[in-house]
Each structure stands twice: as structure tokens, then as C-alpha cells.
Amino acid sequence: MRVRTSVRMLRGPVDMAPLIDVVLLLLIFFLLTSTFVFQPGIVVDPPSPGESKGGASDTRYVITATAGATPQIFFNDRVTDLAKLRAEMARLAQSEPRAVVVIRADRELRHGVVAQILDCVVQNGLSAVLASRASAPQL
């Protein structure tokens, strides 16, 4: 005995409303469960200032050094190392001999790394400013 089956695809209009509902529900789900980074950047915790007052403003030359397993050095938000930094400071000293370089170093960074960065700046005849955060008022 043989059973005959006839299966045919139904051709008709596709209702888009359920598809749009599912897509919007997925969109809402992902928006509510995701996290947003509003301001990415380099996290530096500078030490509190001592007795010094002063600093530089509106400068274009900033060296940022972060602590970690391997310290990272950034010159104007570009990753660099000490050899490239020396060459960059020599180039800067030739183009702008009176430039001021702001050095932002993490509090946990080794003193030797900060001294090497400062040495790169000062040996080329540039002015250096060590940035620090404002201290809390003492009560």
C-alpha cells in the first residue's frame, strides 16, 4: 500500500508586523543590557601637589605615562617609547625652542621612568611642567 502525499508551499502576502515586533524587541533588549563607555581615554591618577603653585595652560604637548606591568608612554595621545620620545623632543626643540611640555604621570609609576621622561625633555632645552591634581582643602 502506497501513501501519496502532496505538499505545496502556500504563496501569499508576508505579514511584516510580527517581524518588526521581534526586531524592535531585540533592539530594546540589547539597548537595555549593554553598557556604554561615554569617554574612553587614558586613566591616570596623578599625585597631589606639594608646595608648588603654577602650571601651563593651552599647551599642545602632553606626555602621559601610566603604571602597570609594563609602563606605557603617550605623546599627545599616541603610544611611544623612550627612544622615539627622545627623537620627538629633539624635533620639537628645533621647531619650537620655547615650547612647554606637560608631563602627566601616574602616582604608581616608578620614579626612574618619570626621571627618564623628564630627562628627555630637559636635555633638549624645553621647559617641563609636572602635572598634579589639586589637593583637598585641609580642615
N, C-alpha and C positions, 0 to 999 in steps of 0.2 A: 504494500500500500504506500502510495506516494502522496505526500502533502505538498500542495502548491502554495507558495507564499508570494504575494506581490506587495512589495514595499515601494512606495513612491514618496518623493520629497514634496512637501506641500509648498507651493510657491504663493507668497502673499506679501503684503506690506510688513516691514520690520518696524516694530514699535520702539522708538528711541527713548521713551520716558524711563523705562526701567534701567537702561544702560546709563543714562545721565544721572539717575539717582545713585547708582552704585559708584560711579566715578566721583561724584560730589561727596559721598560718604567716605570714600578712601582719601580724598583730598583733606577733608576735615580731620580724619583720624591722624594722618601724617602731620598736619599742622599742629595739632594739639599734643602729639607725643614727641615732637622733635625739639631740640634745643638750638638756640641761635647764639652766635658769637657776634656781638654788636661792634666791638672794637678790637680786632686782632692786633697784636703787636708784641713788642719785647717787654717782658716783665723784669723790672729792675727795682730792687729795694735799696736806695742809696742810704748811707749813714747820715745821722743827724749832724748838723754843722757845729763847729766849736765856737770860738770867739769871732771868727772871720765874718765880715759883712761885705757884701758886694757880689758881683757876678756879671754875666754878659747876657744881653738880650738880643733877639732878632739875628742870631748867627746862623749861618748855613752849614757850619762844620761841627758835627757832633760825633764823638766816638763813644760807643756804648759797649760795655763789657759785662757779660753775665757769668755767674758762677755755675759750676756743675762738675760732672766727672771730667769733662774737657771744657775749659773756658772758651766762650765764643766772643769774638770781637766784631763789631759792626762799625763801619764808617759811613755816615749818612744813610743808615738802614740797609747797607749792603754788607754781606758777610765777607770778612777779610782775615788775614793773619798778620803777624808782626812784620814779616818781610815785605809784604805788599803795602802795609801801613807805612813803613819807612819810605818806600818809593813814592807813595801818595803824598806824604808830608813834604818830601823834597820838591815834588812838582808844585804843591801848594805854596811853598815858600818862594819859589821862583815867580809864580804868577801873582801872588798876593802876599808880600812880605809882612804886612801888618795885620794879617788875619788872626782871629781869636778862635781857638778850638776848645769846645766844651767836652770834658771827659765825664761820662756818667758810668760809674762802676757799682756793681752790686756789693752790698755790705759783706757778703760771704766770700767774695773773690779774694784770692791770695794777694798779699801786698806786693810780691815780686812782679806779678802780671801788671798791676797798676803802675809800678815804678818803670817797667819797660815801656808801657804806652806813653807815660809822661816823658820818658827819655826820648822817644821818637819825635815828640812834638817840640821839646825844648832844644834838642840838638840842631834842629833846622831853623832856629831863630824865631819860632812862632810863640805866641802867648797862649797859655793854657789856663783853663778855669776848671777846677774840680767841682762838679755839681753835687749838691746835697739837698735833702729835703728840709723844710722848715721844722725847727724844733717846737715841741709843745710848750705853751707857757707854763712856767713853774708857779705853783701856788704857795 
